[in-house]
Amino acid sequence: MLILTQTSNTTSTSTWLTTINKGGPIGYIIIGLSVIALALVVMHFFQIRRTTLLPQEQLGFLEQLLAKGQVEEALGYCVDPSNDTYLTRILASGLLRYQRSAFGPFELKNALEEAGDDQTSRLFRSTDALGLIGTIAPLLGLLGTVLGMVGAFDTIGQTASNTHAALASDISVALVTTLLGLVLAIPCVTFFSFFRNRIEGLSAEAVVEIERLVLHLEEAQGEH
């Protein structure tokens, strides 16, 4: 039984490797793109999450500083490279405008909105590579299909004795590249949409959290 299982696993592995090899150069390009796509998915899972973009410890510390009116200290904390996050980059722009402009309190929200839009756009752009791979993968599969069919028609025009075997090989190349392209494109498009929806959700949360932080500045301004 053990020998049969090992033989089955070896045969299955060989079948997959044989199938991939039939894809030719186009197939290898698609496999290379799949490795890049996997790396991007793993990277985005770590980068696009609340604990990375809106760390709770930063929110708590900044709220303490702003509640005490320590704007200079809060700005220094935000511009410190060791504290660089989505939250601190947005808040730093607002606090800097708040300090430098005579109409700082009135321009604060505009500055925060501009910085928030810019940082959110950067997050969206970071997912573009994944969307691009999901777009070109089927096209590469289609290219392989066309090349395979061209080879098949060339084979039909020949009179060699191995015409049928060569014809079957050309058609299998066409089908394999289409398969590989779709297998890569479907998860890429799915994760692309998933990450963009996650960015939208986290940016909405960021708006709420930042408004809560700057409320301390508005209250202090009202007291004066």
Secondary structure, DSSP 4 states (H G I P E B T S, - for coil): -HHHHHHHHHHHHHHHHHHHHHTHHHHHHHHHHHHHHHHHHHHHHHHSSHHHHS-HHHHHHHHHHHHTT-HHHHHHHHH-GGG-SHHHHHHHHHHHHHHH-TTHHHHHHHHHHHHHHHHHHHHHHHTHHHHHHHHHHHHHHHHHHHHHHHHHHHHHT---TTHHHHHHHHHHHHHHHHHHHHHHHHHHHHHHHHHHHHHHHHHHHHHHHHHHHHHHHHHHHHH-
